[in-house]
Every structure is written in C-alpha cells, then in structure tokens.
Amino acid sequence: MRGRGRRWGLTPGTAASVAAAIAIIYFLIWPLVMLVIGAIRTSPYGTGGTWTLSGFSTMLSDEKIISTLVSTFLYAVISTAGCMVLGLYFATVTTRMATPLRHLITPAMVVLVATPRLFYALSWAMLGNTNSGLFGRAWRAIGLGPIAEWTTAYSWQGLLLVTALKLTGFAYLLLYGPVSRVDRSLEDAAVMAGVPRVRAFFDISLTALAPALLAAGMLIFVDVLQVFDLPAVLGMPAGIHTLPLRVNDYLLQSANPNWAAASALSLVIVVVIALLLLLQRSILKDKDYVMIGGKSGFAGLAPIGQWRWAVDLSIVGFIVMAILLPIVQIALGSFQPFFGLYGVWTLANYQNALADDRMFGAMRDTLAIAGFGGFIAVAAAFAMAYVMQRRPGTPLALLSRVGSWVPATAPGIVLSLALLWSYLNTPLVRQLFGTPWLMLFALVVGSIPVAVRAIEGIVAQVGREVEEAARICGAGQFAAVVEITARLCLPSLLAAWFLVGLTISGTLDIPLLLQSFNSQTVATLTFSLYTYGQVAQAAAVYCLYLLTVLVVVGAIVLVGIGVRALLIAADRKADATG
C-alpha cells in the first residue's frame, strides 16, 4: 500500500483530503446540482422531460413574488433577531450569573427544541384563537375583549412571537458552548481599569463571540427562510405568504406540479446564502477571535445582587410562555376524543398508541437515528470546521464551506426530492431505500449546516499554539487535534450532539419521502395521524415521545454527574497520596 501510494504521489494526508473531498461533493454538493437540474427541466430530477427555462419565467411573471419575498425577508430578519437576543441572554444567565433558577434553562431549551414545529404551531393556534383560546378568554374575563383581536396567533405579531419563542431554544444550544468557553480574564482586566462590567462584556466578550453569533444568526436566518409549518398554520389564515408556501403552491397548484418553478424559486435561497457567506467573510477577515489558549481563565458565576429576582422572573416567564402553555395544550388534547373538544376526557388515544406496533418502531428508529446520526454529523462538522479555520484558502476548505451550506439552500420538500433522486441514481445506495439507513444518511446531510454552525465558532476561539505545543512534545497531527482541540471544544461538541440529535428526531420533510410503512420516525408517524384526522392520537404519540426524550436526557445527565463525581474523587485521592 505504501508503494502504491508513492507511485501515485499520494501521502496519507493527501489521500484523506481526496476522500473527504469526494464525500463532500457526493453527499453535500451533488444535491445542489440536482436542484439546479430540476429548475431547468419540465419533470422531476432524472425522470425524463425536456430542458426548459419556463420555471424561471413562471417565477418572474408571478404577481405575488415581490410581496412574498418582502414578507419572507421581514419574517426572517425579525424572528432571527428576536430568538438570537433571547438565546444569548439565557446562555449568559446560565454560564455567568449566580441565580438559583438558571439550572432550569437548559432542560427547558431541550424540551423546546424537541417539540416538533407542527404541534407547536397547532398548540399556539388553539392558545391564540380569538374566540376559544385561553388568551382570548382571559382578556374577555377582565373586560378587555378588544385586545384579544390584537393578541391573536393568526397575525404578523403572533407569527413572529411564536417563531422567535420556538427558535430561542435552537439559538441557546448553538451559543451555549461558545459563551461558556469565553475567557473572562480580559474582561476582568478592563473592569479593574475602571470600565463598567456591562460595557466590558459588550466590548470584549461579545466581540470575541462574533464568529459564533454570525454563524448561529446566519443558520437561523436561512432556517426561517425555509420554515413551512409555522407560516402554514398561523400565517396563511392571516394572508401572510412566505417562500416555502409559494413553493408548495407551485407543487400543489394542479394535477401536474410545476417542479421547475418550485426549484427555480428555491434557488433564490442559494443566492441569499452566497451573499451571506461573502458578508461573513468580509466581517471576520483578518481579525483574531482567539479566546482559548494555553492559559485561559474561566471565572465562576458572578453574584447579581438585587437583579436576581428579575432574572429569575424572566426565566419563569419564558418557560411558562414558550413551553408550559403549549405543552399543557397538547397534553389536554391528547386526553380528548377530538382535539380541541373540552369537557370529555379519555385514555383511548394512549391505549391506541401503545397498541400500535408502528409507534414502538418509530420510537426505536428515531432514537437510533438521532443518536448515531447526531454523532456522525458532529464528527463530520468538527472536521469541516477545523479545515475551514486551520486551512483557509485551500480547495478542501472551500468545498467544506460551500458544502456546509448546500443542504440549507432548498425548502425541505425540494431538498428531500433532490436527496431522493441523488440516492436512487447511485447503484449501491438505492438498495437502502425504505430502510432506516437511507433516512440516516439523508438526515445527517440535512443536519450538517446546523452542526457546522454550532461548532465553527468555538473552533475559531481555540488558539493554534496549544496544538503546536503538543506537536513539539512529540504528538502527531491527528493526536494533537483530537486530544487538544477536540477536548477544549468538548462542551460545544456535546451541546451540538444534543442539538443535532433533537433536530433530527423532529425533522419531518426529509424522511417523509424516504420512509416506508415499516420504517418511520416519530415526526412522520404523527404527521400521518394528523393528516388522517387522528389529531388527538397524534398528540398522545407526541407526549409519549417527549416523555421518552426526557427520560433519555435525564439518564445521560445522571451518568455525566456520576462520571464527574468519580473523576473528582480520583483526583482528590491522587492529591492525597501524592
């Protein structure tokens, strides 16, 4: 093998780079090629048809396209800003402030991320209903009935509020790792020099978080551009139309879906992402954001004095508003014979769910795909983020940066079709159709943008000198990366694993076209029940799924606490004997 490698002029490092490039091209970039092909053909990818530009002409002549684009970008900008502010605030509270209720934030955000958007939208549609919703009833009970019309969920303000609340958990988990690893020694030095603590935080620590904030903000912005569930449930009744809804119109407007127009409209998001990448590069170019070096200082929690009650109140208020009310609504619905019918309660929905073998199979497949797929996605994302930060300007770094955004360039239904035709045109991979393995591959591909954005910020904060010191001491490059850089990034990697796993478990659009009757996820099963009018039973399945997620997360937390206690005990014993 060594002789063959020398004959072809390939070192082990070069061979690994070539293999990585091939994997990025096939799994991440090839679906974009399929999307472009779909925009210039009259029928879906690879199923015949003729070449045409009718898709672009249909899109450009659409009288609703301008208003749709304006509505979509306003929706994305305001929602992204709202959830980023909330996510950064709660990440700061958890990692920096000595307040008793801060321990509730992370479990609450996990529950929020684990909640499928479809049911979150439905629960808020019921909560914010002007006539029968809890909010409307409360306003009328205190004699302020006219306010109920303004606080309805079927409005711009309702859609923006619900979207910002739902994505706050996403933003929090993206930012938790980078915020927790910020070296506060420079901030403390500024305070000692007379700079107010708040100003030092904004001028120093927040500036050091720029890569993570930009990465998370860009990812959430692109995600909002594509979100379908929330605008479909809360926006359409109010006359609000976004890009994914218009794409869906092209696909469902007649017996012959206009795939070319749907793909052409999806390419608008590709252009937006390209512009965002150029913006990110111009902002971060030639700037140093290293905050983790060989001797980093991480201060403990800071007392906040009289502000503690206000911070605790904000935590309670957010948990009640964003989590408890929607979950209570879904839980109540799971005990109703018909979703939304109060006064009659039953356990039949849970009995039917537990008697359905599909539910246990969906639970098993979802947990396996989320855990294993999340690990694969995070490992691949760490390698890509490392190459982008340590080898900028190389072909592999360019491929990694482009590939890390490609799965986010199309609305879910279009991306799932592109992935489907990519896999069906591959001889060996097509044999996996209808199995959990193909859904695993597709969901890993779809989650790469989330994983890379969650990791690249913390990789940018790790200084090169720690790896260089390890290599001077005799460690190889791979060992230095794994044992030094990866260990310093471990909190962010674990948070990314949780985030990606939860995202995979709640994804609907990608596995929808790749599932079979015997291979489903919880998201596709609940959507199928909802589609056939069994909304109450779907709510029961979701409640069982949420309970399972909480049990798994609780078990992992307990294991982590036990391992940490054992390590502390071992260190104390070593110190005592030393």
DALIN-V990539 format. One record per residue. N is the residue number from 1. PSI is psi in radians with two decimals (999 if undefined). Layout:
n=N psi=PSI
n=N psi=PSI
This chain:
n=1 psi=-0.70
n=2 psi=-0.73
n=3 psi=-0.71
n=4 psi=-0.69
n=5 psi=-0.71
n=6 psi=-0.65
n=7 psi=-0.68
n=8 psi=-0.03
n=9 psi=0.49
n=10 psi=2.08
n=11 psi=2.87
n=12 psi=-0.68
n=13 psi=-0.72
n=14 psi=-0.72
n=15 psi=-0.72
n=16 psi=-0.69
n=17 psi=-0.71
n=18 psi=-0.79
n=19 psi=-0.72
n=20 psi=-0.71
n=21 psi=-0.73
n=22 psi=-0.75
n=23 psi=-0.74
n=24 psi=-0.75
n=25 psi=-0.81
n=26 psi=-0.86
n=27 psi=-0.54
n=28 psi=-0.69
n=29 psi=-0.59
n=30 psi=-0.66
n=31 psi=-0.57
n=32 psi=-0.68
n=33 psi=-0.75
n=34 psi=-0.61
n=35 psi=-0.74
n=36 psi=-0.74
n=37 psi=-0.71
n=38 psi=-0.47
n=39 psi=-0.28
n=40 psi=0.39
n=41 psi=2.69
n=42 psi=-0.18
n=43 psi=2.86
n=44 psi=2.79
n=45 psi=1.99
n=46 psi=0.20
n=47 psi=0.51
n=48 psi=-2.63
n=49 psi=-3.09
n=50 psi=2.82
n=51 psi=2.42
n=52 psi=2.72
n=53 psi=0.29
n=54 psi=-0.49
n=55 psi=-0.76
n=56 psi=-0.68
n=57 psi=-0.65
n=58 psi=-0.76
n=59 psi=-0.80
n=60 psi=-0.48
n=61 psi=-0.03
n=62 psi=2.11
n=63 psi=-0.29
n=64 psi=-0.06
n=65 psi=-0.68
n=66 psi=-0.86
n=67 psi=-0.60
n=68 psi=-0.77
n=69 psi=-0.75
n=70 psi=-0.82
n=71 psi=-0.73
n=72 psi=-0.78
n=73 psi=-0.63
n=74 psi=-0.78
n=75 psi=-0.78
n=76 psi=-0.76
n=77 psi=-0.88
n=78 psi=-0.75
n=79 psi=-0.74
n=80 psi=-0.78
n=81 psi=-0.76
n=82 psi=-0.83
n=83 psi=-0.54
n=84 psi=-0.72
n=85 psi=-0.82
n=86 psi=-0.75
n=87 psi=-0.76
n=88 psi=-0.69
n=89 psi=-0.86
n=90 psi=-0.54
n=91 psi=-0.66
n=92 psi=-0.72
n=93 psi=-0.80
n=94 psi=-0.69
n=95 psi=-0.24
n=96 psi=-0.38
n=97 psi=2.33
n=98 psi=1.42
n=99 psi=2.39
n=100 psi=-0.65
n=101 psi=0.06
n=102 psi=-0.43
n=103 psi=-0.27
n=104 psi=-0.28
n=105 psi=-0.91
n=106 psi=-0.85
n=107 psi=-0.65
n=108 psi=-0.72
n=109 psi=-0.61
n=110 psi=-0.78
n=111 psi=-0.72
n=112 psi=-0.76
n=113 psi=-0.63
n=114 psi=-0.28
n=115 psi=2.06
n=116 psi=2.49
n=117 psi=-0.61
n=118 psi=-0.85
n=119 psi=-0.53
n=120 psi=-0.75
n=121 psi=-0.74
n=122 psi=-0.73
n=123 psi=-0.70
n=124 psi=-0.51
n=125 psi=-0.64
n=126 psi=-0.75
n=127 psi=-0.70
n=128 psi=0.24
n=129 psi=2.27
n=130 psi=-0.65
n=131 psi=-0.80
n=132 psi=-0.05
n=133 psi=2.74
n=134 psi=-0.67
n=135 psi=-0.79
n=136 psi=-0.74
n=137 psi=-0.70
n=138 psi=-0.77
n=139 psi=-0.73
n=140 psi=-0.53
n=141 psi=-0.50
n=142 psi=0.26
n=143 psi=0.36
n=144 psi=0.82
n=145 psi=-0.73
n=146 psi=-0.48
n=147 psi=-0.44
n=148 psi=-0.57
n=149 psi=-0.62
n=150 psi=-0.52
n=151 psi=0.17
n=152 psi=2.55
n=153 psi=-0.36
n=154 psi=1.19
n=155 psi=2.98
n=156 psi=-0.83
n=157 psi=-0.63
n=158 psi=-0.77
n=159 psi=-0.76
n=160 psi=-0.74
n=161 psi=-0.85
n=162 psi=-0.73
n=163 psi=-0.76
n=164 psi=-0.72
n=165 psi=-0.79
n=166 psi=-0.69
n=167 psi=-0.11
n=168 psi=-0.70
n=169 psi=-0.70
n=170 psi=-0.84
n=171 psi=-0.70
n=172 psi=-0.83
n=173 psi=-0.53
n=174 psi=-0.63
n=175 psi=-0.26
n=176 psi=-0.85
n=177 psi=-0.96
n=178 psi=-0.71
n=179 psi=-0.69
n=180 psi=-0.36
n=181 psi=0.10
n=182 psi=2.25
n=183 psi=2.05
n=184 psi=0.10
n=185 psi=-0.68
n=186 psi=-0.68
n=187 psi=-0.74
n=188 psi=-0.65
n=189 psi=-0.68
n=190 psi=-0.67
n=191 psi=-0.73
n=192 psi=-0.46
n=193 psi=0.01
n=194 psi=0.03
n=195 psi=2.32
n=196 psi=2.56
n=197 psi=-0.74
n=198 psi=-0.76
n=199 psi=-0.66
n=200 psi=-0.66
n=201 psi=-0.81
n=202 psi=-0.68
n=203 psi=-0.52
n=204 psi=-1.14
n=205 psi=-0.77
n=206 psi=-0.62
n=207 psi=-0.68
n=208 psi=-0.39
n=209 psi=0.07
n=210 psi=-0.79
n=211 psi=-0.77
n=212 psi=-0.71
n=213 psi=-0.75
n=214 psi=-0.76
n=215 psi=-0.83
n=216 psi=-0.75
n=217 psi=-0.73
n=218 psi=-0.75
n=219 psi=-0.79
n=220 psi=-0.69
n=221 psi=-0.83
n=222 psi=-0.65
n=223 psi=-0.72
n=224 psi=-0.59
n=225 psi=-0.49
n=226 psi=-0.21
n=227 psi=2.37
n=228 psi=-0.76
n=229 psi=-0.90
n=230 psi=-0.87
n=231 psi=-0.58
n=232 psi=-0.71
n=233 psi=-0.75
n=234 psi=-0.45
n=235 psi=-0.76
n=236 psi=-0.76
n=237 psi=-0.42
n=238 psi=0.11
n=239 psi=0.36
n=240 psi=2.17
n=241 psi=2.34
n=242 psi=3.00
n=243 psi=-0.87
n=244 psi=-0.63
n=245 psi=-0.67
n=246 psi=-0.66
n=247 psi=-0.75
n=248 psi=-0.62
n=249 psi=-0.73
n=250 psi=-0.61
n=251 psi=-0.44
n=252 psi=0.14
n=253 psi=-0.28
n=254 psi=3.14
n=255 psi=-0.39
n=256 psi=1.68
n=257 psi=2.51
n=258 psi=1.41
n=259 psi=-0.63
n=260 psi=-0.79
n=261 psi=-0.68
n=262 psi=-0.76
n=263 psi=-0.69
n=264 psi=-0.73
n=265 psi=-0.59
n=266 psi=-0.51
n=267 psi=-0.31
n=268 psi=-0.70
n=269 psi=-0.58
n=270 psi=-0.76
n=271 psi=-0.73
n=272 psi=-0.77
n=273 psi=-0.70
n=274 psi=-0.74
n=275 psi=-0.68
n=276 psi=-0.68
n=277 psi=-0.73
n=278 psi=-0.68
n=279 psi=-0.79
n=280 psi=-0.75
n=281 psi=-0.69
n=282 psi=-0.57
n=283 psi=-0.73
n=284 psi=-0.11
n=285 psi=2.34
n=286 psi=0.50
n=287 psi=2.58
n=288 psi=2.13
n=289 psi=0.35
n=290 psi=2.19
n=291 psi=-0.03
n=292 psi=1.92
n=293 psi=-2.75
n=294 psi=-0.50
n=295 psi=1.28
n=296 psi=2.55
n=297 psi=2.12
n=298 psi=1.90
n=299 psi=2.83
n=300 psi=-2.89
n=301 psi=2.46
n=302 psi=2.33
n=303 psi=2.46
n=304 psi=0.14
n=305 psi=-2.26
n=306 psi=-0.23
n=307 psi=-0.10
n=308 psi=-0.71
n=309 psi=-0.64
n=310 psi=-0.70
n=311 psi=-0.77
n=312 psi=-0.66
n=313 psi=-0.68
n=314 psi=-0.64
n=315 psi=-0.84
n=316 psi=-0.79
n=317 psi=-0.75
n=318 psi=-0.78
n=319 psi=-0.74
n=320 psi=-0.81
n=321 psi=-0.80
n=322 psi=-0.41
n=323 psi=-0.97
n=324 psi=-0.83
n=325 psi=-0.84
n=326 psi=-0.70
n=327 psi=-0.71
n=328 psi=-0.72
n=329 psi=-0.79
n=330 psi=-0.73
n=331 psi=-0.76
n=332 psi=-0.73
n=333 psi=-0.54
n=334 psi=-0.32
n=335 psi=0.13
n=336 psi=2.49
n=337 psi=-0.57
n=338 psi=2.31
n=339 psi=2.13
n=340 psi=-0.10
n=341 psi=1.89
n=342 psi=2.74
n=343 psi=-0.34
n=344 psi=2.16
n=345 psi=2.55
n=346 psi=2.71
n=347 psi=0.13
n=348 psi=-0.59
n=349 psi=-0.71
n=350 psi=-0.67
n=351 psi=-0.74
n=352 psi=-0.68
n=353 psi=-0.76
n=354 psi=-0.40
n=355 psi=-0.11
n=356 psi=2.00
n=357 psi=-0.44
n=358 psi=-0.57
n=359 psi=-0.78
n=360 psi=-0.67
n=361 psi=-0.70
n=362 psi=-0.71
n=363 psi=-0.82
n=364 psi=-0.87
n=365 psi=-0.69
n=366 psi=-0.82
n=367 psi=-0.70
n=368 psi=-0.80
n=369 psi=-0.71
n=370 psi=-0.76
n=371 psi=-0.93
n=372 psi=-0.77
n=373 psi=-0.67
n=374 psi=-0.70
n=375 psi=-0.79
n=376 psi=-0.77
n=377 psi=-0.73
n=378 psi=-0.71
n=379 psi=-0.79
n=380 psi=-0.69
n=381 psi=-0.66
n=382 psi=-0.76
n=383 psi=-0.74
n=384 psi=-0.77
n=385 psi=-0.66
n=386 psi=-0.77
n=387 psi=-0.72
n=388 psi=-0.60
n=389 psi=-0.64
n=390 psi=-0.38
n=391 psi=0.88
n=392 psi=2.51
n=393 psi=-0.19
n=394 psi=2.75
n=395 psi=-0.67
n=396 psi=-0.64
n=397 psi=-0.71
n=398 psi=-0.79
n=399 psi=-0.71
n=400 psi=-0.76
n=401 psi=-0.79
n=402 psi=-0.82
n=403 psi=-0.53
n=404 psi=-0.26
n=405 psi=-0.36
n=406 psi=-0.81
n=407 psi=-0.30
n=408 psi=0.12
n=409 psi=-0.19
n=410 psi=2.53
n=411 psi=2.64
n=412 psi=-0.77
n=413 psi=-0.60
n=414 psi=-0.73
n=415 psi=-0.73
n=416 psi=-0.66
n=417 psi=-0.74
n=418 psi=-0.75
n=419 psi=-0.72
n=420 psi=-0.85
n=421 psi=-0.50
n=422 psi=-0.76
n=423 psi=-0.68
n=424 psi=-0.39
n=425 psi=0.07
n=426 psi=2.07
n=427 psi=-0.90
n=428 psi=-0.67
n=429 psi=-0.57
n=430 psi=-0.37
n=431 psi=-0.29
n=432 psi=0.00
n=433 psi=2.34
n=434 psi=0.06
n=435 psi=2.80
n=436 psi=-0.41
n=437 psi=-0.71
n=438 psi=-0.67
n=439 psi=-0.64
n=440 psi=-0.87
n=441 psi=-0.81
n=442 psi=-0.72
n=443 psi=-0.58
n=444 psi=-0.78
n=445 psi=-0.81
n=446 psi=-0.42
n=447 psi=-0.09
n=448 psi=-0.77
n=449 psi=-0.70
n=450 psi=-0.83
n=451 psi=-0.78
n=452 psi=-0.76
n=453 psi=-0.54
n=454 psi=-0.38
n=455 psi=-0.58
n=456 psi=-0.51
n=457 psi=-0.78
n=458 psi=-0.57
n=459 psi=-0.64
n=460 psi=-0.38
n=461 psi=-0.21
n=462 psi=2.15
n=463 psi=2.58
n=464 psi=-0.43
n=465 psi=-0.46
n=466 psi=-0.65
n=467 psi=-0.73
n=468 psi=-0.66
n=469 psi=-0.71
n=470 psi=-0.67
n=471 psi=-0.58
n=472 psi=-0.59
n=473 psi=0.03
n=474 psi=-0.06
n=475 psi=2.52
n=476 psi=2.97
n=477 psi=-0.80
n=478 psi=-0.77
n=479 psi=-0.69
n=480 psi=-0.70
n=481 psi=-0.80
n=482 psi=-0.81
n=483 psi=-0.35
n=484 psi=-1.17
n=485 psi=-0.83
n=486 psi=-0.66
n=487 psi=-0.67
n=488 psi=-0.51
n=489 psi=0.07
n=490 psi=-0.78
n=491 psi=-0.73
n=492 psi=-0.63
n=493 psi=-0.73
n=494 psi=-0.75
n=495 psi=-0.70
n=496 psi=-0.66
n=497 psi=-0.83
n=498 psi=-0.82
n=499 psi=-0.85
n=500 psi=-0.73
n=501 psi=-0.77
n=502 psi=-0.67
n=503 psi=-0.77
n=504 psi=-0.76
n=505 psi=-0.45
n=506 psi=0.06
n=507 psi=2.31
n=508 psi=-0.82
n=509 psi=-0.67
n=510 psi=-0.88
n=511 psi=-0.15
n=512 psi=-0.68
n=513 psi=-0.14
n=514 psi=-0.04
n=515 psi=2.90
n=516 psi=3.08
n=517 psi=-0.61
n=518 psi=0.02
n=519 psi=1.68
n=520 psi=2.86
n=521 psi=2.95
n=522 psi=-0.67
n=523 psi=-0.80
n=524 psi=-0.61
n=525 psi=-0.81
n=526 psi=-0.64
n=527 psi=-0.68
n=528 psi=-0.76
n=529 psi=-0.74
n=530 psi=-0.73
n=531 psi=-0.64
n=532 psi=0.24
n=533 psi=0.06
n=534 psi=1.02
n=535 psi=-0.70
n=536 psi=-0.74
n=537 psi=-0.62
n=538 psi=-0.68
n=539 psi=-0.66
n=540 psi=-0.73
n=541 psi=-0.74
n=542 psi=-0.73
n=543 psi=-0.71
n=544 psi=-0.68
n=545 psi=-0.77
n=546 psi=-0.71
n=547 psi=-0.70
n=548 psi=-0.75
n=549 psi=-0.76
n=550 psi=-0.70
n=551 psi=-0.78
n=552 psi=-0.82
n=553 psi=-0.73
n=554 psi=-0.71
n=555 psi=-0.72
n=556 psi=-0.73
n=557 psi=-0.75
n=558 psi=-0.71
n=559 psi=-0.75
n=560 psi=-0.74
n=561 psi=-0.72
n=562 psi=-0.77
n=563 psi=-0.73
n=564 psi=-0.70
n=565 psi=-0.70
n=566 psi=-0.71
n=567 psi=-0.72
n=568 psi=-0.74
n=569 psi=-0.70
n=570 psi=-0.71
n=571 psi=-0.74
n=572 psi=-0.68
n=573 psi=-0.70
n=574 psi=-0.70
n=575 psi=-0.66
n=576 psi=-0.69
n=577 psi=-0.42
n=578 psi=999
